[in-house]
Amino acid sequence: MSKTSNLRPEAWDVNKRLAELALKREILLDAVRRGSDALANCTPNHPISYGGSAFWAETICGAAELLAPSGWRRIDPSGQPLLINAKGNLAFTVSTGDENTGKLDSLVDPYTKYPKGPITINEVKANSGWLFPELEEDERARLECLKYDFWILLAHRDDVSGVVRCEFSRPVDMDKQGHIRDWSERIILGEIPFHKGGYERKPEDGGGDAPQKSGEIIVQIKRRA
Amino acid sequence: MLNRFNKVFNPRRFAFARRRRGYTKTALAQKLRIDLRTAVAYEAGEYLPSEEILESAALILKFPRDFFCGEELDEPSPEIVSFRALTKMTAKQREMAVTQGALAMHFAKWLEKRFELPGNSLPDLSREANPEIAAESLRQAWGLGQLPIRNVLHLLEAQGVRVFSLAIDAREVDAFSVWQGDVPFVFLNGNKSSEHSRFDAAHELGHLVLHKHGGPRGRKAELEANSFASAFLMPRGSVLAYPPRFPTIQELCRLKKVWTVSVSALAYRLHELRLLSDWHYRRLCIEMSKRGFRHNEPDEAPRETSLILPQLLNSLYQDDGMTRSAIAADLGISLHELESLVFSFVLTTIDEGRHEDNGLVTTSPLLRRIK
């Protein structure tokens, strides 16, 4: 797919647009940090798929806790975890994106890493204003998701550069397998280092410095005026 | 008290320089060919040394002559400094270490005036009775979870600890740490293996967070700092995920690379977590002693270098044209003294208008130019 024309990479524009949505960039990134911290607590003794689940679950929980003072609520319509604003007209969930997530120089928009279930499919189609005959028997669910605009906090962990790239985007289409691939608006939140000094290391990695950047620390120091 | 250049002679600076070089008053008097009573009187501020004596003292003590004329330097109080092997240290070694600490603080203050350095983010864990839990708490606070630490030196610097090199060629002086107001300092002996140096840094971090307000001293405090360092570098969950397949030195050499620790530190931790039986641990200790692993680490990891100091020195050179000699002169110390504070951690040297690389390491690509 081609890139969305409604891409917001500039900090001033990101902050302005998020303010219109009653959100703040730092809060969304802090929620992702909580997910990253949860991932750092996983060891090889945990089931291999648990790290991704822990990251996802703690990011949702973090967003709920950080946004609660602003009137946002956690709801689970039909088992899908959502954050919904005080007016009830905007909701978002957290999802893992592919390597194009949060990237400005990519020629294509990001995909969600995993295919989505029927609730998300409903929400995406409601966003696009389409009607879906095959879903009309589930009238209640369809009407429910028409009440709010649906967004996704999309995060991608880049092991090579040691960061999690994030964006807050409004989905409007998906492929046949259910991966979201098209967005009407993408607000680029930027990246956070994951693990902040720690890195994944196995005995078979051997000695020497790790090739990946995970756990490398960057300190920006300014001159005093 | 003025000398012929109208600079105020500071007797305390004179005494400081003597202590820094590990001279007794008697030894310095002999070197200067003066009697002891005169040397004592200089330090008491009763007599003003002649210009010739000052010149000789500067040569012997390896300080610029004007060093004796500066303001009094803040010194870490010996009571609040955490020395790891205090009982094994001589008074001379303690004096040399404390005075080097004072010069590092002098340098740090000089840098603080020019740069916004990372602020201290060390929590006060002095109420936590269990060092293992304190280490776990700090890991959670810093988002490290159960992960091995990539670079302990960088981590400490990023969390606001000022890390300097300890240039004392004595095994008894491993490392020490001290709080100066709200700024934590750690001094590390550069003559040790990377693995031992990382453990020393974690040990000193333990003192800084566990014993900020004094607390236990001596052996108890050292054992607590050791337990903290062990748990901080080798978190329980992470170690339990890689139990040794066989209780052999070869297996420990393979596993130690996960956490970049020494074989002996790993053996201790494995035994503590009951992944090694008492019998196996004893056998491994005997084997490590036989092979000399206590002092010569096998298959040593690359040495950690400073994240911040090269940035600062590069910025001073590129933006202000300040070489290390110029910085040392501004601080009123010798270039050698300045180098001794940073030598272990800064491998790219800039001096006298030349930019040298000693060929050991390249500058990290993540070092960014200071704005």
Interface residues (C-beta under 8 A of the other chain):
Chain A: R33 S36 D37 A38 L39 A40 N41 C42 T43 P44 N45 H195 K196 G197 G198 Y199 E200 R201 K202 P203 D205 G206 G207 G208 D209 A210 K213 S214 G215 E216 I217 I218 V219 Q220 I221 K222 R223 R224
Chain B: K113 R114 F115 E116 L117 P118 Q140 W142 G143 L144 G145 Q146 L147 P148 I149 R150 N151 H154 L155 E157 A158 G237 S238 L240 A241 Y242 R254 L255 K257 V258 W259 D299 A301 P302 L307 I308 Q311 L312 S315 D319 S364 L366 R368 I370 K371
